[in-house]
Amino acid sequence: MADKNSIVPIKQIESLILIIRGQRVMLDTDLAALYGVTTKRLNEQVKRNLKRFPEDFMFQLTLEEKQQVVANCDHLARLKFSPTLPYAFTEHGAIMAANVCESRTLDAIRDALSPKQLSGEIRITEAEKILEGLT
C-alpha cells in the first residue's frame, strides 16, 4: 500500500496498466495500492456506488482472464489463490473510483491530474511535472 503522502512516478503507474478485452485497464488490487487503501475497501466503496460504474468504466474478470493475468504478471501472483475474481477499471472507472474512495494520496493525484486528463490535454511529461510540484 502506498504511503498517504507519497507521490507515485508515472512510469510505475504505466507498468500496472493491462490490455484486457481490448481496453486499457488497471486491476482493483493495483488501484487500491496506488490510492493507499485496501482492495477490500476499494471494492466496498465501488459496490456502494454501483450506479456510478457502468460497463465501460469497470468489469469483473472471468476465471480464464484471471488465470491469464496471474500467469503473465508476476506482481499479481498473489491473486492465484484468491477466491474472488478481480475487477478491471478503465481510465474513467479509475477516476470514478478515486471519487468514491477517501485517501490523501488519491486526493492529491486526482486534484493534480483530473482537469487536464478530462480535457485531453495531459501528457506524461506534463503529469510528471505536476506530480513533482506536489512533493
Long-range contacts (C-beta under 8 A, 24 or more apart in sequence): 1-32, 1-33, 1-36, 1-37, 1-38, 2-33, 2-34, 2-35, 2-36, 2-105, 3-36, 3-105, 4-36, 4-103, 4-104, 4-105, 5-104, 5-105, 6-105, 7-108, 7-131, 7-132, 7-134, 7-135, 8-34, 8-105, 8-109, 8-131, 9-128, 9-131, 10-124, 10-127, 10-128, 10-131, 14-124, 16-75, 18-69, 18-73, 18-88, 20-61, 20-65, 20-69, 20-88, 21-59, 21-65, 21-88, 23-88, 23-90, 24-90, 24-91, 25-88, 25-89, 25-90, 25-93, 26-88, 26-89, 26-94, 27-61, 27-69, 27-76, 27-79, 27-86, 27-87, 27-88, 27-89, 28-86, 28-87, 28-88, 28-89, 29-76, 29-78, 29-79, 29-86, 30-75, 31-89, 31-94, 31-97, 34-105, 34-106, 34-109, 35-97, 35-98, 35-101, 35-103, 35-105, 35-106, 35-109, 36-103, 36-104, 36-105, 36-106, 37-101, 37-102, 37-103, 37-106, 41-101, 42-97, 42-101, 43-87, 45-97, 45-100, 45-101, 46-87, 46-97, 46-100, 48-100, 49-96, 49-100, 52-96, 52-99, 52-100, 53-93, 53-96, 56-90, 56-92, 57-89, 57-90, 57-92, 57-93, 57-96, 58-87, 58-88, 58-89, 58-90, 58-93, 58-96, 58-97, 59-87, 59-88, 60-85, 60-86, 60-87, 60-88, 61-85, 61-86, 61-87, 61-88, 91-117, 108-134
